[in-house]
Amino acid sequence: MNLQQFRVLLAVQEHGSLTGAAKALQYGVPTVTHHLRSLESHLGARLVVRGRRGTSLTPLGESFAADIAQAVARIDRAEQTVADQRDAGVVTLRVGTFASMGSRLLPAAIAALQKRTSVRVEVVEGEPTEIVRMLRSGEVHAGLIFDVSVEPAFAVPDLVLQRLLTEPYRVMVARDSEWAARDSIDFADLRDVPWVFSRSNDEASDRVLRRVGQSLGYPVRELMRTDDLYMIHGLVAEGLGFALSTDAAIDPDFDVVLRPAVQDLGERHVSFVTRRGSVPTAAGWLAEILLSGRGPAAGRP
């Protein structure tokens, strides 16, 4: 017995004639007849019968067809999975992302990708510098990162960045603070205010803070270093310090607000990044989905 024989029997059951089965399978009628005879010979039983209204299965044929149908369906799914993974270039697509945007952009994009391919998607969280490091080491195939418009750190030859959205930087302050009542905040008044910094000195918001502080002639005070968004929100909400953020990164469960600055803080550019050169096809598909807006986005493109 072989898979072709099973497919022929099931096609005859579905289409009710040898001609219909042959057309569906893109075989000739003699080929269909050959496979049926071979299967009947192997089983030693009559599986099909011809009549005036076409060809139908005998009771034994119906029973056998019911048993093999699920097996054929599983084999078809397995074949499709292999084809999907072959075409996508990977079995598992690993994507790095930073917390404030990954949860907003990736779930819908992954859902759209999985309508196209059975490739698994594994998401790894990290800050942009960590994601770029993992990309270069091969730990991830692609990533979501952010950079600052006035002094980009990732505009380098070995990376390909595709811009997804842009947001202006704002100052995060406690909702019940005097600063929240201001239309804008002047960094000249913030010499003694402590700030929440990222764990890496190279992150975009930290570079913005250092640049603005240097332009006004003072070093920016550090309250704490953390990349935990909940911790950042909590510290600011308690009035312990300030942080730089964007609209998309604000958690409405915390009593914080954003205020623009008198100084130019620049914008945060969120991009889909891959290494230059050969990348899995699935990474390109995911980029297309994100760029097309099939995943929800905040800010302006």
Salt bridges, closest charged atoms under 4 A:
GLU14 OE1 - HIS15 NE2 3.92
ASP76 OD1 - ARG7 NH2 2.64
GLU79 OE1 - ARG7 NH2 3.59
ASP87 OD1 - ARG86 NE 3.05
GLU130 OE2 - ARG199 NH2 3.34
GLU139 OE2 - ARG133 NH1 2.90
ASP147 OD1 - ARG207 NH2 2.76
ASP158 OD2 - ARG136 NE 2.70
GLU167 OE1 - ARG268 NH2 3.08
GLU178 OE1 - ARG182 NH2 3.74
ASP189 OD2 - ARG182 NH1 3.47
ASP206 OD2 - ARG225 NH1 3.64
GLU222 OE1 - ARG225 NE 3.18
ASP227 OD2 - ARG199 NE 2.88
ASP255 OD1 - ARG175 NE 3.83
GLU267 OE1 - HIS269 NE2 3.91
GLU267 OE2 - ARG300 NH2 2.62
GLU288 OE1 - ARG116 NH1 3.56
